[in-house]
Amino acid sequence: MPPSNTEKEIATLLLSLAGSNTHSISPSQVVLLERSLLPTSPKSERSLAYICLSKIVENASSRGDQRDTYLAEVFQPIVAPFLAEGAVEGTDERFIPLITFLTALFPLASAVCVALLTTPLSKEEEAPDALAIILELAEIDEPIQLVLAEMLVAATGTKAGRTMVLARAMPWLEGGRPIRGDGKLSGLCCAAFCKLGLWERTPAEVGYGIGSADPQADPSHTVSATELVDDMLASLARNLEYPSRVSAIIEGLAVISTRPASKRYLAGKSDFLRSLQTLLPAIPTRGGSLPVTSRGTNSSPAPIAAEPADTALCYGITTILLNLTSRKPVLSAEEEQMAKLRAMAASGKKGGGEIRTDPLDEAPEVQKRVGQLYDAGIIPALSGLVRAESLLLKQSLGKLCLNLVEDKERRLQFIREGGYKVLAEVTRKLLAAYDGTAESTSPIHTPSAEIDLLPALQVNAKLIITTPPNLLFPPPHLTTSLNALTPMYTLLTHPSATLLQTFEALMALTNLASISADVADRIVTATIIPKRTDEMWRSTGNDEVRIVGKVEEMMMEDNELVRRAATELVCNLAGCEKGFGYFSGEAEGSGKTGRVKQRLTFLLVLTDIDDLPTRLAAGGALAIVTESHTACAAILEPSSGEPSGRSAWKRLASLLEPEEIEEEGEKIALISSTPPDEGLILRAVCVLQNLLQYTVGMKGEAREREVQRIKGDGVQEALRGVVGLKVGQGVLRPVVECLQLLKKMSG
């Protein structure tokens, strides 16, 4: 359908506003926006009008302290109907555009809205203001009641608006909340109560700071939280034909769903969870729940038009689901101290406050609620939420997906029901915004440092770690799995990533590297320019980080799990062509000889630490790369900096011997009922075999030097000791070959 004349006028205004932040707004343009924001206007007009309104407020920020004064003058024409003689006796159509306009303006400029509503309409003594007239009309006029309730819900989301509502509108809200009738008004009034925090709070909620009301609120206004929820749920069903009212009620439910008892109450209502799905735009399905990768334009299905998504509604629903699935936060020492201070202030004790945590926020209760969401079919409904064009909503969806896959048992169901397809879209959009490549119609720019994409990336990592590639990635998974690399690079190098997220990124890259040699090669050669937390200090071109270098850095991490994951990834990468060249020193870009020796020596050191999985991974990597003479030469190159004075021969020989402890200067072998790990012995023997073969080919003084070192470090004795162990033929065969090489050198 071609755009209407009104829509064309608004589009022209938007272009003017985007082109200059000093564009003047005429009274007729303000009235145009006012009329376009009416619920009866086409959705395309309302969307454009709201963007214009946002841009007007954004441009006014350049006026500094005069912003609000300027905006009040610009929007003054919408109050003009109240200046007319006999305004109170006028028809309701006179006031609805004003109230609807202020509902849209409150989140953008609340102080301006309060000024427009509370400034006396004339200089006469005791002259009424617009709010007084609206409240008087709303006592008897139902259309005014409903739009006023929507405006008050919007107002209670702002500091200035809450102050105004608590001072002027509480009697009206209290009168509208019990009105059952058809239930349309009471739910909106309850939503305002929720946003003001006016519900009865348990001691645990007070101690933890949940649901604390506005300090200006009268405690006598508090209502039973269950009553508020029931009224809003009943009203929700009766306002379905009015999207703005539905969004307002959903806002109220989103706020009260932060309360632990309300979480259990809402999650237990399967009819409510199913009704949330009916509020979302329907997405036509083409079969299959996984992301579809087009293989060619000729075979790609034609795009299917989908219903536009209501961003405010989708965000409210996402917030409710996020609250229902949220786990008890893990507090840092500083956060725990602040919580104690809040608890002390709430309890009035001077000696100290006890941090109360509600049992309904413990893991078993959260798992139960997550299960109830799965049973209600929430996962397929996420495909409707992801269509909303809001960066903030997509960040919340990333956190929601993280909550939904926290339990490993649920991950396959999450993938099977289409959750991974939603996650892939969320990840793509967040990465594009983070990198600055996203196309957005939003008038407000979000700096990269403020984009919280880590939860979405962490979900990707968890799914890659625990799910077979053929189940996670659509066919051909050898190709489509490549799309998962960049998210993992970003998670690994992100300056704000936690140690857990870094660990999971390493684990995920290890699994990806095992899919095929091509994937592993890409990891070895990959580079990324990580964003800084402070964009002011970002360099312009030399911040490029090589992923494999970051992995090597993580091998030196004090945390055992992170160090192990990094070493296992190196072992996987060493088996591909690019990885072999990099770690052995044969490929360009692997570093100078000294750097290669340092890298290989560190792997040798890791074979001798307490953690067996790390020792196995380091030994496996060495067994692979020492097939290169370049690597052997680097390892055997004499160095005055060998740790603890131990040569490579001595370190490898020690892996074949029983563990020893030193007591009063004397080494005593540990007595154990289990023999040394056969896998570690095999790796050590394979490395020794490669080094011995390289030594056999050496000549002159260099060979003689190595022969003496081999004898002095007890390599032959250690190999003979393995023969007496109960090991398989797979180990004995290379041991015998090593002994034959030693005999050949000594002969």
Buried (B, 14 or more C-beta within 10 A) or exposed (E): EEBBEBBEBBBEBBEBBBEEBEBEBEEEBBBBBBBBBBBEBBEBBBBBBBBBBBBBBBBBEEBEEEBBEBBBEBBBBBBBBBEEEEBEEBEBEBBBBBBBBBBBBBBBBBBBBBBBBBBEBEEEEEEBBBBBBBBBBBEEBEBBBBBBBBBBBBBBBBEBBBBBBBEBBBEBBBBBBEBEEEBBBBBBBBBBBBBBBBBBBBEBBBBBBBBBBBEEBEEEBBBEBBBBBBBBBBBBBBBEEBBBBBBBBBBBBBBBBBBBBBBBBBBEBEEBBEBBBEBBBEBEEEEEBBBEEEEEEEEEEEEEEEEEBBBBBBBBBBBBBBBBBBBBEEEEEEEEEEBBEBBBEBBEEEEEBEBBBBEBBEEEBBBEBBBBBBEBEBBBBBBBBBBBBBBBBBBBBBBBBBBBBBBEEBBBEBBEBBBBBBBBBBBBBBBBBBBEEBEBEEBEEBEBBEBBBBBBBBBBBBBBBBBEBEBBBBEEBBBBBBBBBBBBBBBBBBEEBEEEBBBBBBBBBBBBBBBBBBBBBBBBBBEBBBBBEEEEEBEEEEEEBBBBEBBBEBBEBEEEBBBBBBBBBBBBBBBBEBBBBBBBBBBEEBBEEEEBBBBBBBBBBBBBBEBEEBBBBBBBBBBBBBBBBBBBBBBBBEBEEBEEEBBBBBBBBBBBBEEEEEEEEEEEEEEEEEEBBBBBBBBBBBBBBBBBBBBBEBEEEBBEBBBEBBBEBBBBEBBBBBEEBEBEEEBBEBBBBBBEBBEEBEE
